[in-house]
């Protein structure tokens, strides 16, 4: 179970990086009217929470 939780944690951390990159691109867009529809900030917050919980479960003895 430790390996599976560790892989979930790594995957969630990668998703956090992708969401932060997308949020940065959304903030620095050239056309102000093209807002988009993905809640990148919410996705980043959920993915970092999942990463922390999965890492804690993976480290549990």
PDB file of N, H, CA, C and O in Angstrom:
ATOM      1  N   UNK A   1       0.822  -1.192   0.000  1.00  0.00           N
ATOM      2  CA  UNK A   1       0.000   0.000   0.000  1.00  0.00           C
ATOM      3  C   UNK A   1       0.863   1.252   0.000  1.00  0.00           C
ATOM      4  O   UNK A   1       0.440   2.294  -0.501  1.00  0.00           O
ATOM      5  N   UNK A   2       2.063   1.164   0.554  1.00  0.00           N
ATOM      6  H   UNK A   2       2.407   0.318   0.961  1.00  0.00           H
ATOM      7  CA  UNK A   2       2.917   2.338   0.605  1.00  0.00           C
ATOM      8  C   UNK A   2       3.315   2.810  -0.791  1.00  0.00           C
ATOM      9  O   UNK A   2       3.361   4.010  -1.061  1.00  0.00           O
ATOM     10  N   UNK A   3       3.602   1.856  -1.672  1.00  0.00           N
ATOM     11  H   UNK A   3       3.565   0.881  -1.452  1.00  0.00           H
ATOM     12  CA  UNK A   3       4.015   2.226  -3.029  1.00  0.00           C
ATOM     13  C   UNK A   3       2.863   2.872  -3.776  1.00  0.00           C
ATOM     14  O   UNK A   3       3.069   3.838  -4.511  1.00  0.00           O
ATOM     15  N   UNK A   4       1.649   2.354  -3.600  1.00  0.00           N
ATOM     16  H   UNK A   4       1.481   1.569  -3.003  1.00  0.00           H
ATOM     17  CA  UNK A   4       0.513   2.943  -4.308  1.00  0.00           C
ATOM     18  C   UNK A   4       0.203   4.348  -3.781  1.00  0.00           C
ATOM     19  O   UNK A   4      -0.123   5.239  -4.565  1.00  0.00           O
ATOM     20  N   UNK A   5       0.300   4.553  -2.479  1.00  0.00           N
ATOM     21  H   UNK A   5       0.565   3.829  -1.842  1.00  0.00           H
ATOM     22  CA  UNK A   5       0.066   5.888  -1.928  1.00  0.00           C
ATOM     23  C   UNK A   5       1.165   6.856  -2.344  1.00  0.00           C
ATOM     24  O   UNK A   5       0.903   8.038  -2.567  1.00  0.00           O
ATOM     25  N   UNK A   6       2.371   6.367  -2.446  1.00  0.00           N
ATOM     26  H   UNK A   6       2.584   5.407  -2.264  1.00  0.00           H
ATOM     27  CA  UNK A   6       3.465   7.216  -2.897  1.00  0.00           C
ATOM     28  C   UNK A   6       3.264   7.613  -4.359  1.00  0.00           C
ATOM     29  O   UNK A   6       3.549   8.750  -4.734  1.00  0.00           O
ATOM     30  N   UNK A   7       2.782   6.696  -5.178  1.00  0.00           N
ATOM     31  H   UNK A   7       2.550   5.772  -4.873  1.00  0.00           H
ATOM     32  CA  UNK A   7       2.530   7.037  -6.586  1.00  0.00           C
ATOM     33  C   UNK A   7       1.361   8.018  -6.707  1.00  0.00           C
ATOM     34  O   UNK A   7       1.372   8.889  -7.578  1.00  0.00           O
ATOM     35  N   UNK A   8       0.365   7.883  -5.848  1.00  0.00           N
ATOM     36  H   UNK A   8       0.357   7.176  -5.140  1.00  0.00           H
ATOM     37  CA  UNK A   8      -0.735   8.858  -5.836  1.00  0.00           C
ATOM     38  C   UNK A   8      -0.210  10.227  -5.436  1.00  0.00           C
ATOM     39  O   UNK A   8      -0.596  11.243  -6.014  1.00  0.00           O
ATOM     40  N   UNK A   9       0.665  10.247  -4.454  1.00  0.00           N
ATOM     41  H   UNK A   9       0.979   9.422  -3.984  1.00  0.00           H
ATOM     42  CA  UNK A   9       1.244  11.515  -3.996  1.00  0.00           C
ATOM     43  C   UNK A   9       2.064  12.180  -5.097  1.00  0.00           C
ATOM     44  O   UNK A   9       1.953  13.387  -5.311  1.00  0.00           O
ATOM     45  N   UNK A  10       2.876  11.409  -5.788  1.00  0.00           N
ATOM     46  H   UNK A  10       2.966  10.428  -5.614  1.00  0.00           H
ATOM     47  CA  UNK A  10       3.699  11.966  -6.876  1.00  0.00           C
ATOM     48  C   UNK A  10       2.812  12.465  -8.010  1.00  0.00           C
ATOM     49  O   UNK A  10       3.059  13.535  -8.566  1.00  0.00           O
ATOM     50  N   UNK A  11       1.792  11.704  -8.353  1.00  0.00           N
ATOM     51  H   UNK A  11       1.592  10.834  -7.901  1.00  0.00           H
ATOM     52  CA  UNK A  11       0.877  12.114  -9.419  1.00  0.00           C
ATOM     53  C   UNK A  11       0.139  13.399  -9.050  1.00  0.00           C
ATOM     54  O   UNK A  11      -0.032  14.280  -9.893  1.00  0.00           O
ATOM     55  N   UNK A  12      -0.290  13.508  -7.814  1.00  0.00           N
ATOM     56  H   UNK A  12      -0.151  12.792  -7.129  1.00  0.00           H
ATOM     57  CA  UNK A  12      -0.975  14.722  -7.373  1.00  0.00           C
ATOM     58  C   UNK A  12      -0.022  15.911  -7.362  1.00  0.00           C
ATOM     59  O   UNK A  12      -0.427  17.032  -7.671  1.00  0.00           O
ATOM     60  N   UNK A  13       1.229  15.680  -7.011  1.00  0.00           N
ATOM     61  H   UNK A  13       1.558  14.769  -6.759  1.00  0.00           H
ATOM     62  CA  UNK A  13       2.210  16.769  -7.037  1.00  0.00           C
ATOM     63  C   UNK A  13       2.471  17.237  -8.465  1.00  0.00           C
ATOM     64  O   UNK A  13       2.630  18.433  -8.706  1.00  0.00           O
ATOM     65  N   UNK A  14       2.516  16.310  -9.403  1.00  0.00           N
ATOM     66  H   UNK A  14       2.387  15.338  -9.207  1.00  0.00           H
ATOM     67  CA  UNK A  14       2.686  16.680 -10.816  1.00  0.00           C
ATOM     68  C   UNK A  14       1.472  17.470 -11.300  1.00  0.00           C
ATOM     69  O   UNK A  14       1.614  18.463 -12.013  1.00  0.00           O
ATOM     70  N   UNK A  15       0.282  17.024 -10.907  1.00  0.00           N
ATOM     71  H   UNK A  15       0.167  16.217 -10.327  1.00  0.00           H
ATOM     72  CA  UNK A  15      -0.937  17.754 -11.271  1.00  0.00           C
ATOM     73  C   UNK A  15      -0.930  19.160 -10.673  1.00  0.00           C
ATOM     74  O   UNK A  15      -1.393  20.107 -11.308  1.00  0.00           O
ATOM     75  N   UNK A  16      -0.409  19.297  -9.458  1.00  0.00           N
ATOM     76  H   UNK A  16      -0.033  18.528  -8.941  1.00  0.00           H
ATOM     77  CA  UNK A  16      -0.277  20.618  -8.845  1.00  0.00           C
ATOM     78  C   UNK A  16       0.622  21.515  -9.690  1.00  0.00           C
ATOM     79  O   UNK A  16       0.298  22.682  -9.911  1.00  0.00           O
ATOM     80  N   UNK A  17       1.746  20.983 -10.164  1.00  0.00           N
ATOM     81  H   UNK A  17       2.009  20.035  -9.985  1.00  0.00           H
ATOM     82  CA  UNK A  17       2.643  21.767 -11.010  1.00  0.00           C
ATOM     83  C   UNK A  17       1.984  22.193 -12.314  1.00  0.00           C
ATOM     84  O   UNK A  17       2.148  23.328 -12.762  1.00  0.00           O
ATOM     85  N   UNK A  18       1.238  21.275 -12.917  1.00  0.00           N
ATOM     86  H   UNK A  18       1.105  20.353 -12.553  1.00  0.00           H
ATOM     87  CA  UNK A  18       0.538  21.597 -14.170  1.00  0.00           C
ATOM     88  C   UNK A  18      -0.529  22.665 -13.933  1.00  0.00           C
ATOM     89  O   UNK A  18      -0.686  23.579 -14.743  1.00  0.00           O
ATOM     90  N   UNK A  19      -1.259  22.550 -12.827  1.00  0.00           N
ATOM     91  H   UNK A  19      -1.131  21.807 -12.169  1.00  0.00           H
ATOM     92  CA  UNK A  19      -2.315  23.521 -12.526  1.00  0.00           C
ATOM     93  C   UNK A  19      -1.722  24.897 -12.231  1.00  0.00           C
ATOM     94  O   UNK A  19      -2.289  25.913 -12.633  1.00  0.00           O
ATOM     95  N   UNK A  20      -0.600  24.937 -11.543  1.00  0.00           N
ATOM     96  H   UNK A  20      -0.140  24.111 -11.217  1.00  0.00           H
ATOM     97  CA  UNK A  20       0.033  26.231 -11.265  1.00  0.00           C
ATOM     98  C   UNK A  20       0.563  26.866 -12.550  1.00  0.00           C
ATOM     99  O   UNK A  20       0.464  28.080 -12.728  1.00  0.00           O
ATOM    100  N   UNK A  21       1.120  26.057 -13.438  1.00  0.00           N
ATOM    101  H   UNK A  21       1.200  25.070 -13.293  1.00  0.00           H
ATOM    102  CA  UNK A  21       1.578  26.571 -14.726  1.00  0.00           C
ATOM    103  C   UNK A  21       0.401  27.113 -15.541  1.00  0.00           C
ATOM    104  O   UNK A  21       0.508  28.175 -16.154  1.00  0.00           O
ATOM    105  N   UNK A  22      -0.706  26.398 -15.550  1.00  0.00           N
ATOM    106  H   UNK A  22      -0.793  25.535 -15.052  1.00  0.00           H
ATOM    107  CA  UNK A  22      -1.886  26.854 -16.279  1.00  0.00           C
ATOM    108  C   UNK A  22      -2.458  28.135 -15.664  1.00  0.00           C
ATOM    109  O   UNK A  22      -2.906  29.027 -16.383  1.00  0.00           O
ATOM    110  N   UNK A  23      -2.440  28.218 -14.335  1.00  0.00           N
ATOM    111  H   UNK A  23      -2.076  27.493 -13.751  1.00  0.00           H
ATOM    112  CA  UNK A  23      -2.918  29.441 -13.669  1.00  0.00           C
ATOM    113  C   UNK A  23      -2.013  30.620 -14.001  1.00  0.00           C
ATOM    114  O   UNK A  23      -2.500  31.732 -14.202  1.00  0.00           O
ATOM    115  N   UNK A  24      -0.719  30.395 -14.059  1.00  0.00           N
ATOM    116  H   UNK A  24      -0.323  29.491 -13.896  1.00  0.00           H
ATOM    117  CA  UNK A  24       0.220  31.461 -14.414  1.00  0.00           C
ATOM    118  C   UNK A  24      -0.037  31.928 -15.851  1.00  0.00           C
ATOM    119  O   UNK A  24      -0.034  33.126 -16.136  1.00  0.00           O
ATOM    120  N   UNK A  25      -0.262  30.959 -16.751  1.00  0.00           N
ATOM    121  H   UNK A  25      -0.265  29.986 -16.519  1.00  0.00           H
ATOM    122  CA  UNK A  25      -0.559  31.324 -18.140  1.00  0.00           C
ATOM    123  C   UNK A  25      -1.877  32.089 -18.235  1.00  0.00           C
ATOM    124  O   UNK A  25      -1.997  33.021 -19.030  1.00  0.00           O
ATOM    125  N   UNK A  26      -2.877  31.694 -17.418  1.00  0.00           N
ATOM    126  H   UNK A  26      -2.780  30.937 -16.772  1.00  0.00           H
ATOM    127  CA  UNK A  26      -4.168  32.387 -17.448  1.00  0.00           C
ATOM    128  C   UNK A  26      -4.021  33.816 -16.937  1.00  0.00           C
ATOM    129  O   UNK A  26      -4.640  34.728 -17.485  1.00  0.00           O
ATOM    130  N   UNK A  27      -3.220  34.026 -15.909  1.00  0.00           N
ATOM    131  H   UNK A  27      -2.717  33.285 -15.465  1.00  0.00           H
ATOM    132  CA  UNK A  27      -3.019  35.372 -15.374  1.00  0.00           C
ATOM    133  C   UNK A  27      -2.260  36.269 -16.342  1.00  0.00           C
ATOM    134  O   UNK A  27      -2.479  37.480 -16.353  1.00  0.00           O
ATOM    135  N   UNK A  28      -1.379  35.708 -17.148  1.00  0.00           N
ATOM    136  H   UNK A  28      -1.201  34.724 -17.139  1.00  0.00           H
ATOM    137  CA  UNK A  28      -0.545  36.494 -18.051  1.00  0.00           C
ATOM    138  C   UNK A  28      -1.008  36.402 -19.505  1.00  0.00           C
ATOM    139  O   UNK A  28      -0.193  36.502 -20.421  1.00  0.00           O
ATOM    140  N   UNK A  29      -2.295  36.215 -19.718  1.00  0.00           N
ATOM    141  H   UNK A  29      -2.957  36.134 -18.973  1.00  0.00           H
ATOM    142  CA  UNK A  29      -2.800  36.086 -21.082  1.00  0.00           C
ATOM    143  C   UNK A  29      -2.833  37.449 -21.772  1.00  0.00           C
ATOM    144  O   UNK A  29      -2.956  38.488 -21.124  1.00  0.00           O
ATOM    145  N   UNK A  30      -2.723  37.421 -23.078  1.00  0.00           N
ATOM    146  H   UNK A  30      -2.623  36.576 -23.604  1.00  0.00           H
ATOM    147  CA  UNK A  30      -2.743  38.672 -23.843  1.00  0.00           C
ATOM    148  C   UNK A  30      -4.160  39.196 -24.026  1.00  0.00           C
ATOM    149  O   UNK A  30      -4.404  40.395 -23.888  1.00  0.00           O
ATOM    150  N   UNK A  31      -5.090  38.310 -24.335  1.00  0.00           N
ATOM    151  H   UNK A  31      -4.892  37.336 -24.447  1.00  0.00           H
ATOM    152  CA  UNK A  31      -6.474  38.719 -24.563  1.00  0.00           C
ATOM    153  C   UNK A  31      -7.247  38.587 -23.242  1.00  0.00           C
ATOM    154  O   UNK A  31      -7.505  37.476 -22.779  1.00  0.00           O
ATOM    155  N   UNK A  32      -7.604  39.695 -22.657  1.00  0.00           N
ATOM    156  H   UNK A  32      -7.394  40.598 -23.034  1.00  0.00           H
ATOM    157  CA  UNK A  32      -8.260  39.707 -21.347  1.00  0.00           C
ATOM    158  C   UNK A  32      -9.635  39.043 -21.405  1.00  0.00           C
ATOM    159  O   UNK A  32     -10.105  38.512 -20.399  1.00  0.00           O
ATOM    160  N   UNK A  33     -10.279  39.067 -22.564  1.00  0.00           N
ATOM    161  H   UNK A  33      -9.897  39.498 -23.382  1.00  0.00           H
ATOM    162  CA  UNK A  33     -11.624  38.514 -22.685  1.00  0.00           C
ATOM    163  C   UNK A  33     -11.636  36.988 -22.750  1.00  0.00           C
ATOM    164  O   UNK A  33     -12.689  36.385 -22.544  1.00  0.00           O
ATOM    165  N   UNK A  34     -10.512  36.349 -23.026  1.00  0.00           N
ATOM    166  H   UNK A  34      -9.657  36.839 -23.193  1.00  0.00           H
ATOM    167  CA  UNK A  34     -10.460  34.886 -23.100  1.00  0.00           C
ATOM    168  C   UNK A  34     -10.083  34.334 -21.724  1.00  0.00           C
ATOM    169  O   UNK A  34      -8.924  34.013 -21.460  1.00  0.00           O
ATOM    170  N   UNK A  35     -11.082  34.232 -20.862  1.00  0.00           N
ATOM    171  H   UNK A  35     -12.024  34.492 -21.076  1.00  0.00           H
ATOM    172  CA  UNK A  35     -10.849  33.848 -19.476  1.00  0.00           C
ATOM    173  C   UNK A  35     -10.620  32.348 -19.348  1.00  0.00           C
ATOM    174  O   UNK A  35      -9.725  31.935 -18.610  1.00  0.00           O
ATOM    175  N   UNK A  36     -11.379  31.540 -20.023  1.00  0.00           N
ATOM    176  H   UNK A  36     -12.106  31.876 -20.622  1.00  0.00           H
ATOM    177  CA  UNK A  36     -11.297  30.098 -19.880  1.00  0.00           C
ATOM    178  C   UNK A  36     -12.335  29.594 -18.901  1.00  0.00           C
ATOM    179  O   UNK A  36     -13.077  30.379 -18.310  1.00  0.00           O
ATOM    180  N   UNK A  37     -12.386  28.269 -18.728  1.00  0.00           N
ATOM    181  H   UNK A  37     -11.783  27.632 -19.209  1.00  0.00           H
ATOM    182  CA  UNK A  37     -13.424  27.718 -17.870  1.00  0.00           C
ATOM    183  C   UNK A  37     -12.886  26.766 -16.806  1.00  0.00           C
ATOM    184  O   UNK A  37     -13.667  26.260 -16.000  1.00  0.00           O
ATOM    185  N   UNK A  38     -11.594  26.508 -16.777  1.00  0.00           N
ATOM    186  H   UNK A  38     -10.960  26.920 -17.432  1.00  0.00           H
ATOM    187  CA  UNK A  38     -11.030  25.577 -15.795  1.00  0.00           C
ATOM    188  C   UNK A  38     -10.674  26.316 -14.502  1.00  0.00           C
ATOM    189  O   UNK A  38     -10.008  27.350 -14.541  1.00  0.00           O
ATOM    190  N   UNK A  39     -11.115  25.788 -13.363  1.00  0.00           N
ATOM    191  H   UNK A  39     -11.656  24.948 -13.332  1.00  0.00           H
ATOM    192  CA  UNK A  39     -10.768  26.413 -12.078  1.00  0.00           C
ATOM    193  C   UNK A  39      -9.383  25.957 -11.617  1.00  0.00           C
ATOM    194  O   UNK A  39      -9.273  25.111 -10.729  1.00  0.00           O
ATOM    195  N   UNK A  40      -8.339  26.508 -12.210  1.00  0.00           N
ATOM    196  H   UNK A  40      -8.429  27.195 -12.931  1.00  0.00           H
ATOM    197  CA  UNK A  40      -6.983  26.015 -11.962  1.00  0.00           C
ATOM    198  C   UNK A  40      -6.560  26.191 -10.512  1.00  0.00           C
ATOM    199  O   UNK A  40      -5.836  25.347  -9.984  1.00  0.00           O
ATOM    200  N   UNK A  41      -6.982  27.243  -9.865  1.00  0.00           N
ATOM    201  H   UNK A  41      -7.571  27.928 -10.295  1.00  0.00           H
ATOM    202  CA  UNK A  41      -6.610  27.452  -8.458  1.00  0.00           C
ATOM    203  C   UNK A  41      -7.218  26.361  -7.584  1.00  0.00           C
ATOM    204  O   UNK A  41      -6.549  25.832  -6.697  1.00  0.00           O
ATOM    205  N   UNK A  42      -8.470  26.025  -7.827  1.00  0.00           N
ATOM    206  H   UNK A  42      -9.014  26.455  -8.547  1.00  0.00           H
ATOM    207  CA  UNK A  42      -9.123  24.960  -7.068  1.00  0.00           C
ATOM    208  C   UNK A  42      -8.502  23.597  -7.324  1.00  0.00           C
ATOM    209  O   UNK A  42      -8.350  22.792  -6.406  1.00  0.00           O
ATOM    210  N   UNK A  43      -8.146  23.342  -8.573  1.00  0.00           N
ATOM    211  H   UNK A  43      -8.270  23.996  -9.320  1.00  0.00           H
ATOM    212  CA  UNK A  43      -7.486  22.081  -8.917  1.00  0.00           C
ATOM    213  C   UNK A  43      -6.139  21.991  -8.212  1.00  0.00           C
ATOM    214  O   UNK A  43      -5.765  20.925  -7.723  1.00  0.00           O
ATOM    215  N   UNK A  44      -5.416  23.087  -8.157  1.00  0.00           N
ATOM    216  H   UNK A  44      -5.719  23.953  -8.555  1.00  0.00           H
ATOM    217  CA  UNK A  44      -4.115  23.090  -7.492  1.00  0.00           C
ATOM    218  C   UNK A  44      -4.275  22.845  -5.992  1.00  0.00           C
ATOM    219  O   UNK A  44      -3.501  22.086  -5.407  1.00  0.00           O
ATOM    220  N   UNK A  45      -5.258  23.470  -5.369  1.00  0.00           N
ATOM    221  H   UNK A  45      -5.886  24.086  -5.844  1.00  0.00           H
ATOM    222  CA  UNK A  45      -5.461  23.286  -3.932  1.00  0.00           C
ATOM    223  C   UNK A  45      -5.866  21.852  -3.594  1.00  0.00           C
ATOM    224  O   UNK A  45      -5.368  21.278  -2.626  1.00  0.00           O
ATOM    225  N   UNK A  46      -6.756  21.282  -4.377  1.00  0.00           N
ATOM    226  H   UNK A  46      -7.161  21.748  -5.163  1.00  0.00           H
ATOM    227  CA  UNK A  46      -7.178  19.901  -4.128  1.00  0.00           C
ATOM    228  C   UNK A  46      -6.025  18.934  -4.364  1.00  0.00           C
ATOM    229  O   UNK A  46      -5.843  17.989  -3.597  1.00  0.00           O
ATOM    230  N   UNK A  47      -5.251  19.159  -5.409  1.00  0.00           N
ATOM    231  H   UNK A  47      -5.398  19.927  -6.032  1.00  0.00           H
ATOM    232  CA  UNK A  47      -4.153  18.237  -5.705  1.00  0.00           C
ATOM    233  C   UNK A  47      -3.053  18.309  -4.648  1.00  0.00           C
ATOM    234  O   UNK A  47      -2.452  17.283  -4.331  1.00  0.00           O
ATOM    235  N   UNK A  48      -2.775  19.479  -4.100  1.00  0.00           N
ATOM    236  H   UNK A  48      -3.264  20.312  -4.358  1.00  0.00           H
ATOM    237  CA  UNK A  48      -1.762  19.557  -3.044  1.00  0.00           C
ATOM    238  C   UNK A  48      -2.286  18.909  -1.760  1.00  0.00           C
ATOM    239  O   UNK A  48      -1.506  18.317  -1.015  1.00  0.00           O
ATOM    240  N   UNK A  49      -3.574  19.009  -1.492  1.00  0.00           N
ATOM    241  H   UNK A  49      -4.208  19.490  -2.098  1.00  0.00           H
ATOM    242  CA  UNK A  49      -4.141  18.345  -0.320  1.00  0.00           C
ATOM    243  C   UNK A  49      -4.073  16.827  -0.476  1.00  0.00           C
ATOM    244  O   UNK A  49      -3.739  16.115   0.472  1.00  0.00           O
ATOM    245  N   UNK A  50      -4.388  16.341  -1.662  1.00  0.00           N
ATOM    246  H   UNK A  50      -4.659  16.920  -2.432  1.00  0.00           H
ATOM    247  CA  UNK A  50      -4.302  14.902  -1.924  1.00  0.00           C
ATOM    248  C   UNK A  50      -2.858  14.425  -1.813  1.00  0.00           C
ATOM    249  O   UNK A  50      -2.594  13.355  -1.265  1.00  0.00           O
ATOM    250  N   UNK A  51      -1.925  15.220  -2.332  1.00  0.00           N
ATOM    251  H   UNK A  51      -2.140  16.089  -2.777  1.00  0.00           H
ATOM    252  CA  UNK A  51      -0.516  14.843  -2.272  1.00  0.00           C
ATOM    253  C   UNK A  51      -0.031  14.742  -0.824  1.00  0.00           C
ATOM    254  O   UNK A  51       0.706  13.818  -0.480  1.00  0.00           O
ATOM    255  N   UNK A  52      -0.439  15.678   0.014  1.00  0.00           N
ATOM    256  H   UNK A  52      -1.038  16.429  -0.266  1.00  0.00           H
ATOM    257  CA  UNK A  52      -0.012  15.659   1.415  1.00  0.00           C
ATOM    258  C   UNK A  52      -0.615  14.480   2.162  1.00  0.00           C
ATOM    259  O   UNK A  52       0.082  13.802   2.917  1.00  0.00           O
ATOM    260  N   UNK A  53      -1.907  14.229   1.960  1.00  0.00           N
ATOM    261  H   UNK A  53      -2.473  14.780   1.347  1.00  0.00           H
ATOM    262  CA  UNK A  53      -2.552  13.109   2.644  1.00  0.00           C
ATOM    263  C   UNK A  53      -1.981  11.770   2.162  1.00  0.00           C
ATOM    264  O   UNK A  53      -1.736  10.874   2.970  1.00  0.00           O
ATOM    265  N   UNK A  54      -1.772  11.635   0.867  1.00  0.00           N
ATOM    266  H   UNK A  54      -1.971  12.363   0.210  1.00  0.00           H
ATOM    267  CA  UNK A  54      -1.230  10.379   0.347  1.00  0.00           C
ATOM    268  C   UNK A  54       0.199  10.164   0.817  1.00  0.00           C
ATOM    269  O   UNK A  54       0.587   9.029   1.096  1.00  0.00           O
ATOM    270  N   UNK A  55       0.987  11.222   0.911  1.00  0.00           N
ATOM    271  H   UNK A  55       0.671  12.143   0.685  1.00  0.00           H
ATOM    272  CA  UNK A  55       2.356  11.086   1.419  1.00  0.00           C
ATOM    273  C   UNK A  55       2.343  10.702   2.889  1.00  0.00           C
ATOM    274  O   UNK A  55       3.164   9.899   3.332  1.00  0.00           O
ATOM    275  N   UNK A  56       1.425  11.267   3.639  1.00  0.00           N
ATOM    276  H   UNK A  56       0.758  11.920   3.279  1.00  0.00           H
ATOM    277  CA  UNK A  56       1.323  10.910   5.066  1.00  0.00           C
ATOM    278  C   UNK A  56       0.911   9.450   5.226  1.00  0.00           C
ATOM    279  O   UNK A  56       1.412   8.761   6.114  1.00  0.00           O
ATOM    280  N   UNK A  57       0.010   8.976   4.383  1.00  0.00           N
ATOM    281  H   UNK A  57      -0.397   9.535   3.662  1.00  0.00           H
ATOM    282  CA  UNK A  57      -0.393   7.570   4.457  1.00  0.00           C
ATOM    283  C   UNK A  57       0.729   6.645   3.984  1.00  0.00           C
ATOM    284  O   UNK A  57       0.864   5.529   4.485  1.00  0.00           O
ATOM    285  N   UNK A  58       1.517   7.095   3.041  1.00  0.00           N
ATOM    286  H   UNK A  58       1.406   8.002   2.634  1.00  0.00           H
ATOM    287  CA  UNK A  58       2.631   6.275   2.562  1.00  0.00           C
ATOM    288  C   UNK A  58       3.742   6.177   3.601  1.00  0.00           C
ATOM    289  O   UNK A  58       4.433   5.160   3.665  1.00  0.00           O
ATOM    290  N   UNK A  59       3.926   7.209   4.410  1.00  0.00           N
ATOM    291  H   UNK A  59       3.365   8.036   4.357  1.00  0.00           H
ATOM    292  CA  UNK A  59       4.970   7.216   5.427  1.00  0.00           C
ATOM    293  C   UNK A  59       4.536   6.580   6.738  1.00  0.00           C
ATOM    294  O   UNK A  59       5.357   6.360   7.628  1.00  0.00           O
ATOM    295  N   UNK A  60       3.248   6.284   6.857  1.00  0.00           N
ATOM    296  H   UNK A  60       2.581   6.462   6.134  1.00  0.00           H
ATOM    297  CA  UNK A  60       2.726   5.678   8.074  1.00  0.00           C
ATOM    298  C   UNK A  60       3.323   4.277   8.244  1.00  0.00           C
ATOM    299  O   UNK A  60       3.268   3.471   7.315  1.00  0.00           O
ATOM    300  N   UNK A  61       3.886   3.977   9.408  1.00  0.00           N
ATOM    301  H   UNK A  61       3.931   4.632  10.163  1.00  0.00           H
ATOM    302  CA  UNK A  61       4.545   2.664   9.589  1.00  0.00           C
ATOM    303  C   UNK A  61       3.606   1.499   9.651  1.00  0.00           C
ATOM    304  O   UNK A  61       4.046   0.359   9.799  1.00  0.00           O
TER     305      UNK A  61
END
